[in-house]
Amino acid sequence: MDKLTAELAGLLGEANVLVSAQDQAPFLTDWLGKYRGAARAVVRPGSTEEVAAVMRLCASHGVPVVPQGGNTSMSGGATPDETGEAIVLSLMRLNRIRNIDSVSNTITVDAGVVLAKVQQAAEAAGRFFPLSLGAEGSCTIGGNLAANAGGVAVLRYGTMRELTLGLEVVLADGRIWDGLTALRKDNTGYALRDLFIGSEGTLGIITGAVLKLFARPQARATAFVAVRDTAAALSLLGAVRDRCGDRVTAFEFMTGDCLALILQHIADARLPLAEMPPAAVLIELSDQDDEVALREKLEAALVGGVEAGLAIDAAVAQDGTQAKAFWRIREGVSEALVRAGKAAKHDVSMPVSAMAEFVAAADTAVRAAAPSVRPIVFGHLGDGNLHYNLLPGMDQDPAAFAALAPELTRIVHDEIGRWRGSISAEHGIGQLRVGEMALRKAPIEFDLMRSLKDLLDPAGLLNPGKLLPGKPSPSHTNN
């Protein structure tokens, strides 16, 4: 061990300072296998105080630190670069449920707690934590906060920013900010909490959080609905919300090409309609009402949608098994895309009212550049977040498609820019989109972000090369 690694072992114990290639391997490759890096060591502190001690030590040596939760980033945000200079700081040992307050409807947790464990703890307390993601069995609360995760229930409950009351954060110099307040109203200055949520570990390391809990839904109603196109789906969304109000928890959209891909690659996915539709939406309502009454409310809204020409056909789940089968279709998208091969992926958001025009314009533009390209479009229609992915044509050479992918991404993102949308709705910037930040942000906005980074992390030690381009990883002496 060099001097720094030996000092880290003295702080955490040798078992929690990983230096061998075999021990480090799971921490050095991102979830999708797109990025692979190297690290001086992987450290596993077991408390906020140990995280702070690690940061103080690394700051004194000028060594960069890459925070990592469940390592499920979709943009390489938790993977170190290839220089081997950085320390990877895994938060997985910070895994305590600190407190549940059923009166205040809050749960206080360590940042390394897996999302599914928070859901289960809320359930055991007779409450509900609404964030739901495909990776919920392995992603952590700290990572969810760092990327401001969304998921399928944003329409009703909001993103992690809306689900969070307070944070505990270790700064680049090792100081601890204790902002673990459960206050829902606090008008005493800047909202420091919001600086760190969505900052991807570049401003501080989140070590704890106070999260909102909700009344546990007693009833759910789920429907799978055929529609003509995005415009019809948006009109149906308005009609269902008019009838059902904030009971609308999820409104997920999939094009016909997306459905066909799922059915091709996911063996247990079954289309609950007689014919393959041009597009479809998956609708879920939740409430405290009787389940039969809630289902009848959804059915009435869908009858109105069919009569108005907004929906072509619909299947309403009659029990939990059928509802789970409907959701299996939507949950199979990512797996189907992986099996289909390399795709040019775009996680974008825009005003809900612009979504139909965006899809039509983007389809036209990308096919003009690559006539055989196959848009696979799905996402959270109700909150303006689409995953606009592109697969190569059936006979297109994969290498030729890969060479064209950057131009296709530019085309898609230019269309997003027309609507003042975002090139990352929920996956984060990470390494994947860092090169585009200066191009896609207004100069003053980019300057303000850079100023915040320089203020809170002047040496550029925290997660270098992510979110904001610019300063290289700090150099260090091997002492």
WOHUFEN-V29867 format. One record per residue. N is the residue number from 1. PHI is phi in degrees with one decimal (NA if undefined). OMEGA is omega in whole degrees, 0 to 359 (none if undefined). BURIAL is # if it has 9 or more other C-alpha atoms within 8 Angstrom, else .. Layout:
n/phi/omega/burial
N/PHI/OMEGA/BURIAL
N/PHI/OMEGA/BURIAL
This chain:
n/phi/omega/burial
1/NA/171/.
2/-77.8/186/.
3/-60.9/182/.
4/-62.5/182/#
5/-63.2/178/#
6/-64.9/178/#
7/-66.9/176/.
8/-63.5/178/#
9/-63.4/177/#
10/-66.4/178/.
11/-75.6/192/#
12/-109.7/189/#
13/91.2/185/#
14/-59.6/181/.
15/-64.5/182/.
16/-107.9/172/#
17/-127.6/187/#
18/-94.7/182/#
19/-122.2/181/#
20/-76.9/181/.
21/-59.7/181/.
22/-65.9/181/.
23/-69.3/183/.
24/-79.1/191/#
25/-49.0/182/.
26/-64.6/184/.
27/-97.6/190/#
28/-108.5/178/#
29/-124.5/182/#
30/-73.8/187/#
31/-59.6/183/#
32/-88.0/181/.
33/75.0/182/.
34/-84.0/184/.
35/-120.2/177/#
36/-136.5/182/#
37/-128.2/178/#
38/-138.8/182/#
39/-142.2/174/#
40/-65.7/176/#
41/-163.5/170/#
42/-110.0/181/#
43/-111.6/183/#
44/-129.3/177/#
45/-65.2/183/#
46/-112.8/180/#
47/-157.2/176/.
48/-60.9/181/#
49/-63.1/178/.
50/-70.7/174/#
51/-59.6/180/#
52/-62.8/180/#
53/-64.8/177/#
54/-61.4/181/#
55/-64.5/179/#
56/-62.5/181/#
57/-67.8/180/#
58/-65.4/177/#
59/-63.0/180/#
60/-67.1/179/.
61/-95.6/183/#
62/68.1/184/#
63/-104.0/181/#
64/-70.5/182/#
65/-128.8/178/#
66/-109.5/178/#
67/-69.8/181/#
68/-145.1/176/#
69/-100.1/179/#
70/-84.8/180/#
71/57.9/179/#
72/-112.8/181/#
73/-59.5/177/#
74/-92.4/184/#
75/-132.8/180/#
76/71.5/185/#
77/-73.8/182/#
78/-118.1/182/#
79/-106.6/179/#
80/-70.5/176/#
81/-77.4/187/#
82/-90.7/184/.
83/-72.2/184/.
84/76.7/180/#
85/-80.8/192/#
86/-81.5/166/#
87/-96.8/170/#
88/-89.4/182/#
89/-108.1/180/#
90/-85.1/181/#
91/-99.1/188/#
92/-64.6/178/#
93/-81.0/174/#
94/-85.5/193/#
95/-129.2/181/#
96/-96.6/162/.
97/-83.5/188/#
98/-78.1/185/.
99/-165.2/170/.
100/-124.4/181/#
101/-117.0/184/.
102/-76.2/176/.
103/-81.5/178/.
104/-78.6/184/.
105/57.8/178/#
106/-137.8/172/#
107/-134.4/180/#
108/-108.5/189/#
109/-137.6/168/#
110/-70.5/182/#
111/-69.4/182/#
112/-87.8/178/#
113/-70.4/178/#
114/-69.7/184/#
115/-52.8/182/#
116/-60.3/179/#
117/-67.9/176/.
118/-66.1/178/#
119/-58.7/181/#
120/-67.4/179/.
121/-64.9/177/.
122/-63.7/179/#
123/-60.9/180/#
124/-64.6/179/.
125/-91.8/180/.
126/76.2/181/.
127/-124.5/186/#
128/-140.0/171/#
129/-109.4/197/#
130/-85.9/182/#
131/-62.5/181/#
132/-139.4/182/.
133/-133.7/177/.
134/-61.6/183/.
135/-96.6/189/.
136/-64.1/177/#
137/-80.9/181/.
138/-136.0/179/#
139/-72.0/184/#
140/-113.4/181/#
141/-61.2/178/#
142/-60.1/177/#
143/-66.7/177/#
144/-58.8/179/#
145/-71.9/182/#
146/-61.2/180/#
147/-102.9/185/#
148/48.4/186/#
149/-59.7/181/#
150/-113.0/181/#
151/87.8/191/#
152/-88.6/184/#
153/-110.1/181/#
154/-59.4/183/#
155/-52.4/181/#
156/-99.9/191/#
157/-110.1/180/#
158/88.8/179/#
159/-80.1/178/#
160/-58.9/178/#
161/-60.0/179/#
162/-75.2/183/.
163/-92.1/187/#
164/-116.4/176/#
165/-101.2/184/#
166/-144.7/180/#
167/-134.2/166/#
168/-118.6/188/#
169/-136.6/171/#
170/-95.3/182/#
171/-85.5/185/#
172/-61.2/180/#
173/-91.7/177/.
174/94.5/175/#
175/-70.1/180/.
176/-110.0/172/#
177/-95.7/178/.
178/-93.6/176/.
179/-112.1/183/#
180/-79.8/178/#
181/-92.7/175/.
182/-101.9/181/#
183/-70.3/175/.
184/-96.0/176/.
185/-137.3/180/.
186/-154.7/185/.
187/-110.3/185/.
188/-117.6/175/.
189/131.4/184/.
190/-64.2/178/.
191/-83.9/183/.
192/-60.1/179/.
193/-50.6/187/#
194/-73.2/175/.
195/-66.9/187/#
196/-87.9/177/#
197/-70.8/182/#
198/85.1/183/#
199/-88.7/174/#
200/56.4/176/#
201/71.5/181/#
202/-94.7/180/#
203/-113.3/181/#
204/-179.5/180/#
205/-105.9/178/#
206/-71.5/180/#
207/-115.8/179/#
208/-159.8/182/#
209/-153.7/169/#
210/-103.5/185/#
211/-113.1/179/#
212/-80.2/170/#
213/-112.9/183/#
214/-134.6/173/#
215/-60.4/182/.
216/-73.6/179/#
217/-59.0/180/#
218/-94.6/183/#
219/-145.5/175/#
220/-136.0/174/#
221/-134.0/187/#
222/-130.7/179/#
223/-138.3/174/#
224/-115.4/194/#
225/-126.6/176/#
226/-84.7/177/#
227/-134.1/182/#
228/-74.3/187/#
229/-165.2/182/#
230/-63.3/181/#
231/-61.8/178/#
232/-65.5/179/#
233/-62.4/179/#
234/-65.8/178/#
235/-65.4/177/#
236/-66.0/176/#
237/-55.9/179/#
238/-60.9/181/.
239/-66.3/180/#
240/-67.2/179/#
241/-67.7/177/#
242/-61.7/182/.
243/-81.5/192/.
244/-113.0/177/#
245/60.1/184/.
246/-80.7/171/.
247/-69.5/179/#
248/-70.5/183/#
249/-95.1/181/#
250/-141.2/176/#
251/-145.8/188/#
252/-101.7/186/#
253/-111.4/174/#
254/-144.1/174/#
255/-74.7/177/#
256/-60.5/178/#
257/-63.2/177/#
258/-65.4/178/#
259/-60.7/180/#
260/-62.3/179/#
261/-65.7/179/#
262/-62.3/182/#
263/-65.3/179/#
264/-71.7/190/.
265/-109.3/183/#
266/-110.1/190/#
267/-62.7/184/.
268/-95.1/176/.
269/-87.8/181/#
270/-129.8/178/.
271/-75.1/184/#
272/-86.7/180/.
273/-120.6/183/#
274/-68.3/183/.
275/-133.1/176/.
276/-67.8/183/.
277/-86.6/174/#
278/-62.0/177/#
279/-161.9/181/#
280/-151.1/172/#
281/-127.1/174/#
282/-108.2/185/#
283/-113.6/173/#
284/-131.4/171/#
285/-107.5/173/#
286/-141.8/184/#
287/-167.5/174/#
288/-91.2/182/.
289/-69.6/170/.
290/-62.1/184/.
291/-64.3/179/#
292/-63.0/179/.
293/-64.2/180/.
294/-67.8/178/#
295/-64.2/179/#
296/-63.8/178/.
297/-64.4/178/#
298/-66.4/179/#
299/-61.4/179/#
300/-63.0/178/.
301/-64.4/181/#
302/-73.2/175/#
303/-59.3/177/.
304/-62.6/178/.
305/-65.7/177/#
306/-65.9/180/#
307/-63.1/179/.
308/-85.3/179/.
309/79.1/180/.
310/-87.0/180/#
311/-122.7/180/#
312/-93.0/183/#
313/-157.7/180/#
314/-155.2/172/#
315/-125.0/179/#
316/-106.8/181/#
317/-63.5/181/#
318/-94.4/178/.
319/-160.0/183/.
320/-65.1/179/.
321/-65.0/178/.
322/-66.2/179/#
323/-60.8/178/#
324/-63.0/178/.
325/-65.7/176/#
326/-62.3/181/#
327/-68.2/178/#
328/-60.5/178/#
329/-62.2/181/#
330/-64.2/182/#
331/-71.0/181/.
332/-84.2/185/#
333/-61.6/184/#
334/-60.6/179/.
335/-63.5/179/#
336/-63.6/179/#
337/-63.9/178/#
338/-61.8/181/.
339/-70.6/181/.
340/-76.2/180/.
341/115.7/183/.
342/-64.4/178/.
343/-125.3/170/#
344/-88.6/190/#
345/-103.3/181/.
346/-138.2/179/#
347/-104.2/192/#
348/-122.5/174/#
349/-138.7/182/#
350/-160.6/174/#
351/-55.3/182/#
352/-55.2/182/#
353/-66.1/182/.
354/-96.0/191/#
355/-63.6/181/#
356/-64.3/179/#
357/-65.6/178/.
358/-61.5/183/#
359/-60.4/180/#
360/-62.9/182/.
361/-68.0/180/#
362/-66.6/177/#
363/-56.6/181/#
364/-63.6/185/.
365/-68.8/182/#
366/-72.1/178/#
367/-73.9/173/#
368/-67.0/180/.
369/-82.1/183/.
370/-147.1/189/.
371/-56.1/184/.
372/-91.3/184/#
373/-62.2/183/#
374/-116.1/175/.
375/-68.8/176/#
376/-117.4/191/#
377/-114.2/177/#
378/-156.7/174/#
379/148.4/188/#
380/-92.5/188/#
381/-58.8/185/#
382/-65.9/180/#
383/-112.2/173/.
384/80.6/183/#
385/-112.9/177/#
386/-115.0/169/#
387/-102.1/184/#
388/-100.7/185/#
389/-104.8/182/#
390/-124.3/175/#
391/-106.1/176/#
392/-66.1/175/#
393/-61.3/185/.
394/-57.5/182/.
395/-107.7/183/.
396/-81.5/178/#
397/-66.3/182/.
398/-57.2/180/.
399/-66.5/178/.
400/-65.8/178/.
401/-66.0/180/#
402/-61.0/179/.
403/-67.8/181/.
404/-84.7/187/.
405/-54.4/179/#
406/-59.2/178/.
407/-69.0/177/.
408/-64.4/177/#
409/-62.9/178/#
410/-59.5/180/.
411/-62.1/181/#
412/-62.5/182/#
413/-70.3/174/#
414/-63.7/177/.
415/-64.8/177/#
416/-61.3/180/#
417/-60.6/178/#
418/-60.5/183/.
419/-104.3/183/#
420/53.8/179/.
421/-88.4/182/#
422/-123.3/178/#
423/-83.4/174/#
424/-145.3/182/#
425/-85.0/185/#
426/-146.6/183/#
427/-90.5/181/#
428/87.6/180/#
429/-89.5/178/#
430/51.9/173/#
431/-86.8/190/#
432/-61.3/186/.
433/-114.7/187/#
434/-60.5/181/#
435/-68.4/182/.
436/-95.4/188/.
437/-59.4/181/#
438/-66.3/180/#
439/-82.3/188/.
440/-98.6/178/.
441/-100.3/173/.
442/-60.3/183/.
443/-52.3/181/.
444/-67.6/179/.
445/-65.7/179/.
446/-64.9/179/#
447/-64.0/178/.
448/-63.9/178/.
449/-63.2/179/.
450/-63.3/179/#
451/-64.1/177/.
452/-63.5/178/#
453/-61.9/181/#
454/-65.2/180/#
455/-70.0/187/.
456/-87.6/182/#
457/-142.1/187/#
458/-61.0/180/.
459/-87.4/180/.
460/66.7/183/#
461/-83.7/189/#
462/-90.2/174/#
463/46.8/182/#
464/-62.1/179/#
465/84.1/179/#
466/-113.3/174/#
467/66.8/181/#
468/-116.2/175/.
469/-76.1/174/#
470/133.1/188/.
471/-60.6/175/.
472/-70.7/176/.
473/-58.2/180/#
474/-61.4/176/#
475/-78.5/179/.
476/-143.2/173/.
477/-101.2/185/.
478/-83.5/184/.
479/-121.4/none/.
